[in-house]
Amino acid sequence: CMSDLTSSPGRPRRISNRKDTLVRKYRNYRSRQCIMASEQKKLIVLISQGCHDRTQSANQSKALDWLNSKNVPHSIVDGMDPNQRERRNQLFEISGVRGNYPQFFFENKDGEMIYFDFERLEGWNETNGLSAEILAQHPELETWGKVFGNVVESFS
């Protein structure tokens, strides 16, 4: 979905503020389309077992509790594990954010990765308790079921 949004490796691009705003809006739009797509996808959670920041640590715990309580299949990459350093760095490159945990990634069958942060996960969790009436009136709302309903442990 979002392969058309990446720039050439090694070539930084200079973008005007207006163009940057438009590009950001388009990326958000495409990200939403890809996340809400009905295709199967895997969920990767990047955490750090050695995280000393209280907010990040609490967010990691909340996120994992939500995923486990709703039986959402996911794999964990521990940013502190030397054996997973290469994978962690790949995920940092995709998100553009280093040293901030937790981070979340959907991986599509074609290998495309889509990043989202804790705030977005928290928003989906909050929509989980909305009544059917409200959801019917606002079909544009991203809900837990719409986003995570097609997450699989592995592609068949």
C-alpha positions, -999 to 999 in steps of 0.1 A, spaced: 0 0 0 26 25 10 56 16 -11 49 47 -32 55 69 -2 92 61 4 120 83 -9 151 69 -26 176 55 -1 205 78 7 189 109 -9 173 132 16 145 153 1 139 189 8 101 195 11 84 228 16 61 232 47 29 231 25 41 201 6 52 184 38 17 189 52 1 174 21 25 144 21 18 138 58 -20 139 52 -16 115 23 5 91 43 -20 92 71 -48 85 46 -29 56 30 -20 42 64 -56 43 74 -66 25 42 -40 -2 46 -48 -7 83 -85 -10 76 -80 -33 46 -95 -68 49 -63 -85 40 -45 -107 65 -17 -91 84 7 -99 112 13 -76 142 48 -70 154 52 -52 188 86 -36 195 92 -33 232 122 -29 255 125 -52 286 151 -27 299 129 4 295 135 28 324 110 54 314 79 50 336 55 62 309 69 40 282 70 10 306 34 15 316 24 19 280 41 -14 271 23 -32 299 -11 -17 289 -6 -25 252 4 -61 259 -25 -66 284 -50 -53 258 -36 -75 230 -35 -106 252 -69 -101 268 -85 -97 233 -64 -127 219 -48 -107 192 -19 -127 178 14 -108 178 51 -113 178 74 -94 201 108 -78 193 127 -69 224 149 -38 216 173 -48 245 180 -83 231 213 -83 213 201 -112 192 172 -90 179 193 -58 173 192 -60 135 154 -65 135 150 -36 160 170 -13 138 149 -23 108 118 -14 127 133 19 139 141 27 103 105 21 92 90 42 121 116 69 120 115 68 158 144 55 179 143 46 216 106 52 221 86 21 232 63 5 225 60 6 187 36 -14 165 38 -26 130 14 -44 107 31 -66 81 11 -75 50 17 -107 30 38 -88 5 62 -77 33 50 -41 35 52 -27 70 29 -1 85 39 17 117 16 30 144 22 43 179 7 37 213 -17 67 211 -33 52 180 -36 18 198 -51 35 228 -77 52 206 -87 19 191 -91 5 226 -113 34 236 -136 29 206 -141 -7 217 -167 2 243 -189 24 220 -225 14 215 -237 -2 183 -258 29 177 -229 53 178 -208 30 156 -237 28 131 -239 66 130 -201 68 125 -189 41 102 -156 60 96 -145 52 132 -116 28 134 -126 2 160 -106 -26 175 -126 -52 156 -121 -35 122 -84 -30 128 -74 -63 145 -101 -86 131 -78 -99 103 -45 -102 123 -30 -137 120 -1 -154 136 13 -165 103 3 -164 66 -12 -196 53 
